[in-house]
Amino acid sequence: MQAPHLSPEAVRRRRPLSRQAAWWLAVVVVTAALLVLRRPDAVLNPQFYADDSHWFEQAYNYGAIKSLFYVYGGYLQVLSRLAAGIALSVPLSRAPLVLNALALLVEAAAAFFLVSNRMRNLGSLPIRCGLALLYLIVPKAAEVHANITNAPFNLAFLAFLIVIAEVPESRAGHIFDVVTLLLMGLTGPFCILLFPAALLVVLERRKVWSVVRLSLLGIGVGVQGLTLLLKGHERIHPHLGASFLRFCRIVAGQVVLPVLQGRNRLDVLAHSQAAAALLACLITVLTAALFVYAFCRGGVELRSFVLFASLLLAASLAFPTPNPTNDSWSLMQAPGAAGRYWYIPGLALIAVLVWLLGPQRPGALRAVAALLVCSMMLAATKHWRFASLPDLRYATYVAQFERLPPGTTMNIPINPPGWAMSLVKK
């Protein structure tokens, strides 16, 4: 009798546990190496970065549990505050390392999930390994790398993957989905933006677990919506300075070109302001056309990602972090500015380009996509390393702080230079 045909995934699931353990050990080692080598100082010389100090300062001065419920920017930010509470369990000198390690763990989790059997609907294991690799080496992601302040962007991407994933086959998988979606729902406004994408998945698949995941996001939407309603008046509304040309320069220069060329080269590619404006408009229109095409022809996984990324981009442009000295959009079009906002839209662009390589797409589109993917891979390889943070001698200030009498307040300089963390010695 002929043996029944087994899919590659079924064969992999029937491998001995030792081989599966070896496989996952290799995944963990490669992922950890890629993430740490992108910016080794995050582990070898860890320092607080930006609002990392804000979360830790409030947890240290007011208590981890109490600070967990503080509102920041109109929303609850549980992930960052929870990480700060965990960092209180180690000496002050090691606190930045704990925050960076937790941020790296959140970043790595999406790569682990991509290569897991839960994501087999995206393709074979080699395809998913390729997608995970692209995720790990995407250029211009320094702002969301190895810092707990912007780790919610990586958590939001992981939550999206859970929304489109296959139904878990174990109790641990169900618990993972519930905990991750609830944590993401209590961390910033991402649940509000992901909810329509999750609804699209529910309408397409009509599975019970998809409804459960949508309901979990709904809890976050309700909590964050109520928080915004009660505390939204504290949020400063910036002057946008919006215009179509600035929109095009932001999309072309901050989303598209960093993916394809590793950085914003809009003004380098054009020899005049008029030419740069024309090029930005052309790139934006073509990118929008590709996104619309992908949304109309792609599977539910791609369509939901395009929807989520588009809503996130729109929200980032409509409600950016305010700047008191200038129009927000004027600053946001500057090369390297507000990199966290363009991170997930950039990942969506990568997904669309990879999808365009499929044999079902027209030959001309596949050829163009192949050229763009080659450019993207070259850029990712060339620009995957990130610059180290300036060494502000954090350990020296910690040593001074430890010698202070209880009740004394000390300001500790942190990155970026000019920022400081104020701690009251206990």
C-alpha positions as CSV (number, residue, x, y, z in Angstrom):
1,M,0.0,0.0,0.0
2,Q,1.3,3.4,-0.9
3,A,2.1,5.7,2.0
4,P,-0.2,8.7,2.3
5,H,1.3,11.9,1.1
6,L,2.3,14.3,3.8
7,S,2.8,18.0,3.5
8,P,6.2,19.5,4.5
9,E,4.6,21.0,7.6
10,A,3.1,17.6,8.6
11,V,6.5,16.0,8.0
12,R,8.2,18.6,10.2
13,R,5.6,18.0,13.0
14,R,6.4,14.3,13.0
15,R,10.1,14.8,13.4
16,P,11.7,13.6,16.6
17,L,11.7,16.1,19.5
18,S,15.5,16.3,19.4
19,R,15.4,17.6,15.8
20,Q,12.6,20.1,16.6
21,A,14.6,21.3,19.6
22,A,17.7,21.7,17.5
23,W,15.7,23.6,14.9
24,W,14.3,26.0,17.5
25,L,17.7,26.4,19.1
26,A,19.1,27.5,15.7
27,V,16.2,29.9,15.2
28,V,16.8,31.5,18.7
29,V,20.5,31.8,18.2
30,V,20.3,33.3,14.7
31,T,17.6,35.7,15.7
32,A,19.4,36.8,18.9
33,A,22.7,37.2,16.9
34,L,21.0,39.4,14.2
35,L,19.2,41.6,16.8
36,V,22.2,42.1,19.1
37,L,24.7,42.7,16.3
38,R,22.4,45.4,14.8
39,R,23.4,47.5,17.8
40,P,25.7,45.7,20.3
41,D,25.9,48.6,22.7
42,A,22.3,47.9,23.7
43,V,23.6,44.8,25.5
44,L,27.3,45.6,26.1
45,N,26.8,49.2,27.2
46,P,23.0,49.6,28.0
47,Q,21.6,53.0,28.7
48,F,18.2,54.5,29.1
49,Y,16.7,56.0,25.9
50,A,14.1,58.7,25.7
51,D,10.9,57.7,27.4
52,D,12.5,54.6,28.8
53,S,13.6,56.8,31.6
54,H,10.0,58.2,32.0
55,W,8.6,54.7,32.7
56,F,11.4,53.8,35.1
57,E,11.4,57.1,36.8
58,Q,7.7,56.9,37.7
59,A,8.0,53.2,38.7
60,Y,10.9,54.0,40.9
61,N,9.6,57.2,42.5
62,Y,5.9,56.2,42.9
63,G,5.8,52.4,42.8
64,A,5.5,49.9,40.0
65,I,1.9,49.0,40.6
66,K,0.7,52.5,40.9
67,S,2.5,53.8,37.9
68,L,1.1,50.9,35.8
69,F,-2.2,52.8,35.6
70,Y,-0.8,56.2,34.7
71,V,-2.0,57.6,31.4
72,Y,0.5,58.9,28.9
73,G,-0.4,60.7,25.7
74,G,-4.1,59.9,26.4
75,Y,-3.6,56.1,26.5
76,L,-2.5,53.4,28.9
77,Q,1.0,52.2,28.2
78,V,1.1,48.9,30.1
79,L,3.9,47.1,28.3
80,S,6.5,49.9,28.9
81,R,5.4,50.4,32.5
82,L,5.3,46.7,33.2
83,A,8.9,46.4,31.9
84,A,10.0,49.3,34.1
85,G,8.4,47.5,37.1
86,I,10.4,44.3,36.3
87,A,13.6,46.4,36.0
88,L,13.1,47.6,39.6
89,S,14.0,44.0,40.7
90,V,17.6,44.4,39.7
91,P,20.3,47.0,40.7
92,L,19.9,50.4,39.2
93,S,23.1,49.8,37.1
94,R,21.4,46.9,35.4
95,A,18.0,48.4,34.8
96,P,18.7,49.6,31.3
97,L,19.9,46.1,30.3
98,V,16.6,44.6,31.6
99,L,14.5,47.1,29.6
100,N,16.6,46.6,26.4
101,A,16.5,42.8,26.8
102,L,12.7,42.9,27.2
103,A,12.4,45.1,24.1
104,L,14.6,42.7,22.1
105,L,12.4,39.8,23.3
106,V,9.3,41.5,22.0
107,E,11.1,42.1,18.7
108,A,12.3,38.5,18.5
109,A,8.8,37.1,19.3
110,A,7.4,38.2,15.9
111,A,10.3,36.4,14.1
112,F,9.7,33.3,16.1
113,F,6.0,33.4,15.4
114,L,6.5,33.9,11.7
115,V,8.5,30.6,11.4
116,S,6.1,28.7,13.6
117,N,3.5,26.3,12.4
118,R,0.8,28.9,13.3
119,M,1.8,31.0,10.3
120,R,1.7,28.1,7.7
121,N,-1.1,30.0,5.8
122,L,1.6,32.4,4.6
123,G,3.5,29.7,2.7
124,S,6.1,27.0,3.2
125,L,8.7,27.1,5.9
126,P,11.4,28.5,3.7
127,I,9.2,31.3,2.6
128,R,8.3,32.2,6.2
129,C,12.0,32.0,7.1
130,G,12.7,34.5,4.4
131,L,9.9,36.8,5.7
132,A,11.3,36.5,9.2
133,L,14.8,37.4,7.9
134,L,13.5,40.5,6.1
135,Y,11.7,41.5,9.3
136,L,14.9,41.2,11.3
137,I,17.1,43.2,8.9
138,V,14.6,45.8,7.6
139,P,16.6,49.1,7.4
140,K,15.8,52.4,9.1
141,A,14.3,50.6,12.1
142,A,16.7,52.0,14.7
143,E,13.9,53.9,16.5
144,V,12.0,50.7,17.3
145,H,15.0,48.5,18.1
146,A,16.1,47.6,21.6
147,N,14.2,50.2,23.5
148,I,11.0,49.6,25.5
149,T,9.5,53.0,24.6
150,N,8.9,51.9,21.0
151,A,8.6,48.2,21.6
152,P,4.8,48.6,21.3
153,F,5.3,48.9,17.6
154,N,6.9,45.4,17.5
155,L,4.2,44.2,19.9
156,A,1.5,45.6,17.5
157,F,3.1,43.7,14.6
158,L,3.1,40.5,16.7
159,A,-0.5,41.0,17.5
160,F,-1.3,41.4,13.8
161,L,0.4,38.1,13.1
162,I,-1.8,36.5,15.8
163,V,-4.9,37.9,14.2
164,I,-4.1,36.3,10.9
165,A,-2.6,33.1,12.3
166,E,-4.1,29.6,12.3
167,V,-6.1,28.6,15.3
168,P,-3.7,27.4,18.1
169,E,-3.6,23.6,18.7
170,S,-2.6,23.7,22.3
171,R,-3.7,25.4,25.5
172,A,-0.4,27.2,25.6
173,G,-1.1,28.7,22.2
174,H,-4.5,29.9,23.3
175,I,-3.0,31.5,26.4
176,F,-0.3,33.2,24.3
177,D,-2.9,34.7,22.0
178,V,-5.0,36.0,24.9
179,V,-2.2,37.5,26.9
180,T,-0.5,39.1,23.9
181,L,-3.7,40.7,22.5
182,L,-4.8,41.9,25.9
183,L,-1.3,43.4,26.6
184,M,-1.3,45.1,23.2
185,G,-4.8,46.4,23.8
186,L,-3.6,48.1,27.0
187,T,-0.5,49.6,25.3
188,G,-1.2,52.6,23.2
189,P,-3.9,53.0,20.5
190,F,-2.8,50.1,18.3
191,C,-5.8,48.0,19.2
192,I,-8.1,50.6,17.7
193,L,-6.2,50.5,14.4
194,L,-6.0,46.7,14.3
195,F,-9.7,46.2,15.1
196,P,-10.9,46.8,11.5
197,A,-8.2,44.4,10.1
198,A,-9.3,41.7,12.7
199,L,-13.0,42.3,11.7
200,L,-12.0,41.7,8.0
201,V,-10.4,38.4,9.1
202,V,-13.6,37.4,11.0
203,L,-15.8,38.2,8.0
204,E,-13.6,36.2,5.7
205,R,-12.9,33.1,7.8
206,R,-16.0,33.0,10.1
207,K,-14.1,30.9,12.7
208,V,-14.8,31.0,16.5
209,W,-11.2,31.8,17.5
210,S,-11.1,34.7,15.0
211,V,-14.2,36.1,16.9
212,V,-12.4,35.5,20.2
213,R,-9.4,37.5,19.0
214,L,-11.6,40.3,17.7
215,S,-13.4,40.4,21.1
216,L,-10.0,40.6,22.9
217,L,-9.1,43.6,20.7
218,G,-12.6,45.0,21.5
219,I,-11.7,45.0,25.2
220,G,-8.6,47.1,24.5
221,V,-10.6,49.4,22.2
222,G,-13.1,49.9,25.0
223,V,-10.5,50.6,27.7
224,Q,-8.3,52.8,25.6
225,G,-11.3,54.6,24.2
226,L,-12.7,55.3,27.6
227,T,-9.2,56.5,28.8
228,L,-8.9,58.8,25.8
229,L,-12.4,60.2,26.5
230,L,-11.5,60.9,30.1
231,K,-7.9,62.0,29.7
232,G,-7.8,63.1,26.0
233,H,-8.0,66.7,27.0
234,E,-4.5,66.4,28.4
235,R,-3.2,65.6,24.9
236,I,-1.7,68.5,23.0
237,H,-3.0,68.9,19.5
238,P,-0.2,69.8,17.2
239,H,-0.3,72.1,14.2
240,L,0.1,69.7,11.3
241,G,1.0,72.0,8.4
242,A,-0.6,69.4,6.1
243,S,-0.4,69.5,2.4
244,F,-0.5,67.0,-0.5
245,L,3.2,67.7,-1.4
246,R,4.3,67.1,2.2
247,F,2.3,63.9,2.3
248,C,4.0,62.7,-0.8
249,R,7.4,63.6,0.5
250,I,6.7,61.7,3.7
251,V,5.4,58.6,2.0
252,A,8.1,58.5,-0.7
253,G,11.0,59.6,1.5
254,Q,10.1,58.0,4.8
255,V,8.3,54.8,3.9
256,V,9.2,53.7,0.4
257,L,12.9,54.8,-0.2
258,P,14.2,53.6,3.2
259,V,12.8,50.1,2.3
260,L,14.2,50.1,-1.2
261,Q,17.4,52.0,-0.7
262,G,18.1,51.9,3.0
263,R,17.5,55.6,3.7
264,N,15.7,58.7,2.5
265,R,17.5,59.7,-0.7
266,L,14.7,61.8,-2.2
267,D,16.7,65.0,-2.5
268,V,19.8,63.1,-3.6
269,L,17.9,61.4,-6.5
270,A,16.5,64.7,-7.7
271,H,18.6,67.7,-8.7
272,S,16.1,70.4,-7.7
273,Q,13.2,71.0,-5.4
274,A,10.8,70.8,-8.2
275,A,12.2,67.5,-9.4
276,A,12.1,66.1,-5.9
277,A,8.5,67.1,-5.5
278,L,7.6,65.5,-8.8
279,L,9.5,62.3,-7.9
280,A,7.8,62.2,-4.5
281,C,4.4,62.4,-6.1
282,L,5.2,59.8,-8.6
283,I,6.5,57.3,-6.0
284,T,3.5,57.9,-3.7
285,V,0.9,57.4,-6.5
286,L,2.6,54.2,-7.7
287,T,2.9,52.9,-4.2
288,A,-0.7,53.7,-3.5
289,A,-1.7,51.9,-6.7
290,L,0.3,48.8,-5.6
291,F,-1.4,48.8,-2.2
292,V,-4.9,49.1,-3.8
293,Y,-4.0,46.3,-6.1
294,A,-2.8,44.1,-3.3
295,F,-5.9,44.9,-1.2
296,C,-8.2,44.0,-4.1
297,R,-6.4,40.8,-5.3
298,G,-4.5,39.5,-2.2
299,G,-5.6,37.0,0.4
300,V,-7.2,38.1,3.6
301,E,-3.8,38.1,5.3
302,L,-2.3,40.6,2.9
303,R,-5.5,42.7,2.7
304,S,-5.7,43.0,6.5
305,F,-2.1,44.0,6.7
306,V,-2.5,46.7,4.1
307,L,-5.6,48.0,6.0
308,F,-3.8,48.0,9.3
309,A,-0.7,49.7,8.0
310,S,-2.7,52.3,6.1
311,L,-4.7,53.1,9.2
312,L,-1.5,53.4,11.3
313,L,0.0,55.7,8.7
314,A,-3.1,57.9,8.7
315,A,-3.2,58.0,12.5
316,S,0.5,58.9,12.7
317,L,0.0,61.7,10.3
318,A,-3.1,63.0,11.9
319,F,-2.0,62.7,15.6
320,P,1.8,62.9,15.7
321,T,3.8,63.8,18.8
322,P,3.5,67.6,18.9
323,N,6.4,69.9,18.3
324,P,6.1,73.3,19.8
325,T,8.3,75.1,17.3
326,N,7.2,74.1,13.9
327,D,4.6,72.4,11.7
328,S,4.6,68.6,12.4
329,W,4.6,67.5,8.8
330,S,7.4,69.8,8.0
331,L,9.6,68.1,10.5
332,M,8.3,64.6,9.7
333,Q,9.5,64.8,6.1
334,A,13.1,65.3,7.2
335,P,15.3,62.3,6.6
336,G,15.3,60.0,9.7
337,A,12.5,61.8,11.5
338,A,9.8,59.8,13.4
339,G,11.1,56.5,12.2
340,R,8.7,54.5,14.5
341,Y,5.7,55.9,12.5
342,W,6.9,54.4,9.2
343,Y,8.0,51.1,10.5
344,I,4.9,49.0,10.1
345,P,3.9,50.7,6.8
346,G,7.4,49.8,5.6
347,L,6.8,46.2,6.6
348,A,3.5,46.2,4.7
349,L,5.4,47.5,1.6
350,I,7.8,44.6,1.9
351,A,4.9,42.1,2.2
352,V,3.3,43.6,-1.0
353,L,6.5,43.3,-3.0
354,V,7.1,39.7,-1.9
355,W,3.5,38.9,-2.8
356,L,3.9,40.4,-6.2
357,L,6.6,37.8,-6.9
358,G,4.0,35.1,-6.9
359,P,3.3,33.1,-10.1
360,Q,-0.3,34.3,-10.2
361,R,0.7,37.9,-10.8
362,P,1.2,39.4,-14.3
363,G,4.7,39.0,-15.7
364,A,5.4,42.7,-15.9
365,L,4.5,43.2,-12.3
366,R,6.6,40.2,-11.3
367,A,9.6,41.6,-13.1
368,V,9.3,45.0,-11.5
369,A,8.8,43.5,-8.1
370,A,11.9,41.3,-8.6
371,L,14.0,44.4,-9.3
372,L,12.6,46.2,-6.3
373,V,13.1,43.2,-4.0
374,C,16.7,42.9,-5.2
375,S,17.2,46.6,-4.3
376,M,15.5,46.0,-1.0
377,M,17.8,43.1,-0.1
378,L,20.9,45.1,-1.1
379,A,19.7,48.0,1.0
380,A,18.9,45.8,4.0
381,T,22.3,44.1,3.9
382,K,24.1,47.4,3.6
383,H,22.2,49.4,6.2
384,W,21.2,46.7,8.8
385,R,23.7,47.9,11.4
386,F,22.6,50.8,13.7
387,A,24.8,53.5,15.2
388,S,25.6,53.1,18.9
389,L,24.1,55.6,21.3
390,P,26.4,58.3,22.7
391,D,28.1,57.0,25.9
392,L,26.8,59.3,28.6
393,R,28.7,57.4,31.4
394,Y,25.6,56.1,33.0
395,A,27.5,53.9,35.4
396,T,29.3,56.9,36.8
397,Y,26.1,58.7,37.6
398,V,24.6,55.5,39.2
399,A,27.7,55.3,41.5
400,Q,27.1,58.9,42.5
401,F,23.4,58.3,43.1
402,E,24.1,55.2,45.3
403,R,26.2,57.4,47.6
404,L,23.4,60.0,48.2
405,P,21.4,60.1,51.4
406,P,17.7,58.9,51.2
407,G,15.3,61.6,50.0
408,T,17.8,63.3,47.7
409,T,16.8,64.0,44.1
410,M,19.3,63.5,41.3
411,N,19.1,64.1,37.6
412,I,20.8,61.5,35.5
413,P,21.6,62.4,31.9
414,I,20.2,59.9,29.3
415,N,20.0,59.6,25.6
416,P,19.2,61.4,23.4
417,P,21.6,64.0,24.8
418,G,19.7,66.8,26.6
419,W,17.3,64.4,28.3
420,A,17.5,63.5,32.0
421,M,15.9,61.2,34.5
422,S,15.0,62.5,37.9
423,L,15.2,59.9,40.7
424,V,14.5,60.3,44.4
425,K,17.0,58.2,46.5
426,K,15.2,55.7,48.7
